[in-house]
């Protein structure tokens, strides 16, 4: 995994941070964990054995992707076996969060990256047509009347930011002060947020390429808009979180109103 993290074209350069984030999440629960009675769970043995079997099969077939998951299964098994179900459940998310540092297979990433690049280019091209700028799309390249916009140089799939934002989305949903029913919605929203942010990025760079040429767009503008993806995605997630929090409060108020109305009816019957 570390070899993939430090690769020049890595999609998982954030992998170095994930164990520290997991450690911090566990450290924040230290008081609660100290007060909890330790026990032992047979679920831990099952998870441990499953992880070892997955590792043996992965080593035999030299599949490094599943080998990373076996490590997490073994670690989770040790937690459940040594500390029991109560502590195991409390540490379930911090340990499972380590999944975000396990790199996907390169073949899968290559195929997904191409599809995302074509999708983002197509969406940006649709907006460009609505604006009224004459342009032609050829695969992941967009051609203007005075400039060509190469997909290899400028149009990115956004997969790197998508993978990083999925990790952030999971962490953000876990730490947000919303109900457990709303947290999966916030986590899933990190995917469309990253896609929307990447489309906006491509659109901005396309407009720069049309007015000042592809060389300008492929330079500083391309690098700056790479940071812009995270800014836009963060804003979208924060806005959604605020909306979900309001929905939670509204739902809670409705429940309280129903309980109060039911209580009044009971008093009338008495």
Buried (B, 14 or more C-beta within 10 A) or exposed (E): BEEBBEEEEBBBBBBEBBEEBBEEBBEEBEEEBEEBEEEEBEBBEBBBEBBBEBBEEBEEEEBBBBBBBBBBBBBBBBBBBBBBBBBBEBBEBBBBBBEBBBBBEBEEBEEBBBEBBBBBBEBBBEBBEEEEBEBEBEEBBBBBEEBBBBBEBBBBBBBBBBBBBBBBBBBBBBEBEBEEEBBEBBBEBBBEBBBBBBBBBBBBBBBBBBEEBBEBBBEEBBEEBBEBBBEBBBEBBEEBBEBBBEBBEEEEEEEEEEEEEEEEEEEEEE
